[in-house]
């Protein structure tokens, strides 16, 4: 096998590895962003809960 063929094969493998790592990193970042966003929204809802009291049901 010629020497340049091994270089091109290694470069192609590296390109595939970089592309795979990029997409895994992007997916992990998006998932983490969604989780953090949900935590922000629920935390804000809990902080504002005391300003909007729930109506009490009549016990009689």
Phi and psi in degrees as a GROMACS rama.xvg file:
@    title "Ramachandran Plot"
@    xaxis  label "Phi"
@    yaxis  label "Psi"
@TYPE xy
-64.526  154.022  UNK-2
-64.021  -40.2727  UNK-3
-66.9798  -28.4285  UNK-4
-67.1177  -39.1496  UNK-5
-65.0351  -37.4611  UNK-6
-63.9809  -44.8096  UNK-7
-66.6438  -38.8241  UNK-8
-64.5155  -43.1105  UNK-9
-66.3612  -38.5092  UNK-10
-65.7045  -39.8278  UNK-11
-64.6051  -41.8624  UNK-12
-63.2981  -40.7629  UNK-13
-64.6668  -38.2382  UNK-14
-64.1425  -42.7056  UNK-15
-64.6472  -41.724  UNK-16
-63.5369  -43.9462  UNK-17
-63.7647  -41.3911  UNK-18
-64.8279  -41.9604  UNK-19
-64.3207  -45.0988  UNK-20
-63.8786  -36.5196  UNK-21
-60.6484  -48.6351  UNK-22
-69.013  -35.3972  UNK-23
-65.379  -41.3067  UNK-24
-65.5897  -40.7368  UNK-25
-64.2123  -45.0503  UNK-26
-63.5183  -43.0031  UNK-27
-63.6319  -39.4718  UNK-28
-66.1105  -40.7185  UNK-29
-66.8564  -42.105  UNK-30
-63.4461  -44.7594  UNK-31
-63.2008  -38.372  UNK-32
-63.6223  -40.6368  UNK-33
-65.9511  -43.7015  UNK-34
-62.8461  -45.2186  UNK-35
-64.7763  -37.9788  UNK-36
-62.692  -42.9814  UNK-37
-63.3668  -41.9971  UNK-38
-63.4109  -37.2743  UNK-39
-64.6674  -45.1947  UNK-40
-65.6934  -45.1306  UNK-41
-68.9567  -35.2646  UNK-42
-64.7053  -41.2271  UNK-43
-65.7384  -38.5401  UNK-44
-64.2937  -39.9552  UNK-45
-68.4131  -34.882  UNK-46
-69.2941  -35.7603  UNK-47
-87.7638  -5.46492  UNK-48
-60.4452  -37.5446  UNK-49
-70.4464  -18.1081  UNK-50
-81.8819  -16.3508  UNK-51
-123.786  84.4655  UNK-52
-67.5958  147.681  UNK-53
-77.5837  141.467  UNK-54
-68.6014  138.796  UNK-55
-87.2491  142.979  UNK-56
-80.05  147.644  UNK-57
-72.1446  128.353  UNK-58
-87.3067  -6.91464  UNK-59
